Amino acid sequence: MKTLKKVGIVVIAGLFLASCTPLKSNGNHGLPPGQVKKVTGAKSAKHYAPGHNK
């Protein structure tokens, strides 16, 4: 019974740690939209800003 509790605690702790993974980037390798615009030479940064699509 004690080993079952220990295994359960380890599994729950593992799930908590696995849920703390960092969020995915929006494809800009962590750069803000204005910096990606400078790197690519584009005229507008709206193509690189997630959620700001017209």
C-alpha positions as CSV (number, residue, x, y, z in Angstrom):
1,M,0.0,0.0,0.0
2,K,2.9,2.4,0.8
3,T,4.5,1.7,-2.5
4,L,1.3,2.4,-4.3
5,K,1.1,5.8,-2.7
6,K,4.7,6.6,-3.6
7,V,4.1,5.6,-7.2
8,G,1.0,7.7,-7.3
9,I,2.8,10.7,-5.9
10,V,5.6,10.3,-8.4
11,V,3.1,10.1,-11.3
12,I,1.2,13.2,-10.1
13,A,4.5,15.1,-9.6
14,G,5.5,14.1,-13.1
15,L,2.3,15.4,-14.6
16,F,2.6,18.7,-12.8
17,L,6.2,19.1,-14.1
18,A,5.2,18.1,-17.6
19,S,2.4,20.7,-17.7
20,C,4.9,23.5,-16.9
21,T,6.5,23.4,-20.4
22,P,7.0,26.7,-22.1
23,L,4.5,27.9,-24.7
24,K,5.2,27.5,-28.3
25,S,6.7,30.4,-30.2
26,N,4.7,31.9,-33.1
27,G,7.4,30.9,-35.6
28,N,9.5,34.0,-35.1
29,H,12.1,32.2,-33.0
30,G,11.2,34.4,-30.0
31,L,11.7,37.7,-31.8
32,P,9.0,40.4,-31.7
33,P,7.2,41.2,-35.0
34,G,9.1,44.5,-35.6
35,Q,12.5,42.7,-35.3
36,V,11.4,40.0,-37.7
37,K,10.3,42.7,-40.1
38,K,13.8,44.2,-40.0
39,V,15.5,40.9,-40.5
40,T,13.3,39.9,-43.5
41,G,13.2,43.4,-45.0
42,A,9.4,43.5,-45.2
43,K,7.6,46.8,-45.3
44,S,5.0,45.8,-42.7
45,A,5.2,43.7,-39.5
46,K,1.5,42.7,-39.4
47,H,2.3,39.5,-41.2
48,Y,4.5,38.4,-38.2
49,A,2.1,39.5,-35.4
50,P,-0.2,36.8,-34.3
51,G,-3.8,37.8,-33.8
52,H,-3.4,41.0,-35.8
53,N,-4.5,39.7,-39.2
54,K,-6.9,41.7,-41.4
